[in-house]
């Protein structure tokens, strides 16, 4: 199965750092909820939302009026040109149906959906965090079965005692498999959502990494 490419934006007071992530949708039974937390960092908040972007809404709202004025001018010119052609015994040109600018303008692409995964982290340790690897995991509430996960890798700068919010942008929904009983429902609240941190890099060159058996 082709894995979608994700983008992770890290935002604080400085400019955001862009990184890449992967999404896997294999449903496996996993005791993710029982994993011990990473040291020196806490997940303050995690949530997600769906954003819809319609490029047509980005167009100049006055462009249609300018096109109409230009088309009127072209039609007046067409009448004059055809009068000249008639005197010369030549066939008239058909009147324009679109302004020149409208005829050459590209049609905007269709609206697209994008999912935003948000994680707010707090540094409870004594060293500045410079990079992170984490997963945003979705679990069945009754069985604990993992239905999907999104892995993110990003540069960061979280000083001791400070917080930072990360935004993961993807065209991949929380999960591609939905119980028929939940079809058409809002996915919020349907699954347990957990953030698991797998690696933390610090400004002194050291790092913490979750053991392979976790």
N, C-alpha and C positions, 0 to 999 in steps of 0.2 A: 504494500500500500504506500502511496506517495505521501510523504510527510510534509505538511504545510510549513512555510517559513513564517516565523513570528518576529516582531520587532519589540524590543523592550526599551522604554524610555525611563530614565532615572531623573526625577525632578526634585530639586531642593531650592536653594537660593541661587545657585549657579546654573549654567547652561546644562540641559539634559544630556546624558550620555546614551548613545544608541548601541544596542547589542542585538544578537540574534538568539533565537530559541527554536526548539522543536516541539511538536505535539504528537503524542501517541495515543491511540484510542483502543488498545487491546484491553478487553475486560478480563481482569484476573483478580482472584481473591488475594487480598494483601492486607496485612495488619498495619497499614499506614498510620491509623489513628493511635496505635500503641507505640510508635517510635518516640524515643526521648527527644526533647527539644535541643536545638543547637545551643552551645554555651555563649553567653554574653550578648544575646540578641533575642528580641521578643517580637512576635507578630501582633501588632496593635489592631489592625483592621485588614480584612480582605473581602473583596466584593467584585462583581463584574456587571457589565451592561452591554447592550447592543446599540451601536450607532449606525445610522443610515445616512450616507452621503449622496446627494443628488447633484451632479455637476451642472445640470441645467439651472439650478438655483444660483450658481455663481456668475451667470451672465449679467451684463449690464441691463437693468430694467428699462432704460431709455433707448436701447438699441432698436427695438421694434418701431418706435416713432421715427428714428432717423432713417431706417430702411424705407418707411412709407414715404417720407419726404423725397428721398433719393429716387424712389420708383416713379413718383409724379414727375420729377424733372426728366427722367429717362423717357417717359411716355410723351412729354411735350417735345423733346428732341426727336423722338421717333416720328411724330406727326410732321415736323418740319422736313426731316430727311425724306419721308415718303412723298411729300409734295414736290421736292426736288427730283426724286426718282421718276414721278409721274410725268413731269415735263420732259424728261429724257427718254420717256417711253419704256422705262424699266419697271419690273415687278416690285411692289412695295415689300418692305421688311415687316415681319410680324411684330406686334407690340410686345414689349417686355412684360413678363409676368412676375419677375423677381428683381429686386435691386441688385446691383453689381456686388455689393458687400454681402448680401444674403446668399447670393448664388455661389460665392467662393468660401463662405463660412462653413467650417466642419460641424457636423452634428455632434453634440456632446455625448459621451458614453452614458449608458444607462446607470441608474442608481445602484449603489453597492452597499452591502452590509459589512460591518466590521465589529468584532467583539473586543472589548476593553477589559483586561483583567488587572485589578488594582490591589496592591499590597503595600501596607504601611508598616515599616519596621522601626524598632527602637534599639539603639545600641546601649546595652546595659553593662558592657565591658569597659576596659580601661585603655583600649587601643582603637585607633581609627580604622574603620572598615573601608577597603578600597575596591573590593569585587565580591560578587556573590553568584552562587549557582543554587537555584531553588526550583521547586515544582509546585504548581497549583493543581491540587488533586480533587477529583469529584468521586464520592463514594455513595453506594446505595445505603440508605439509612437503616434498613432492616438487617441486611447481611454483612455490611462492611465491604462489599465487593467493589473494587475499583473499576469505574466505568470510563474514566478518561483522566489524562494528566497533561499538563503543559509545562515543559522545562524551559527555564530562562537562565541566561548567563549575561551578566552586565557589570560594567565598571560602576563604582559608587564612591561616595565620600560621606561616611556617617561617623561623625566624631563622637566620643564618649558622651552619653547623656543626651544625644540628639536623635531626631527622627528623620526618616526619609520615605517618600512614597514612590513606588515603582508602578508603571503602567505598561502592561503587555498588550500589544495591538496584533490582532490576528483575524483572518477570515474563517477560522475554525471555531465552531460553537463549543459550549462547555462539554457536550457529549453528542455523538451522532446516533446514539441508540436511546430511544425513549419508550418507556412502557406504554402500551396501547391505552391503558387506563388514564394516562397523563397527557395524551395527545391533545394539542391545542391549548394546553395550560401554560401559564408563565412558569419557566423553569426555576425561578428563584424559590428556594425552599424545598425543591424536590429532592435535592441531594445534600449530603454532608460535604462541606468544602473545607479543605485543610491545606495549609502551606507547609511544605517540608523543605528545610534548608540543608543542602548537601555539601556546600563548601563556602568558607569565608576566608578571604585574603585580607591581610592587614598592612598598614603603611610601613611596618618595620621589616617586611619581607617574609614574615611567618604566615602560616595559614592553618586553619582547622578543616578537616575533611571527615565526613561521616564514614564510619567503618563499612566495609563491603557487605557485612552480614546484616546491615540495617538498610 
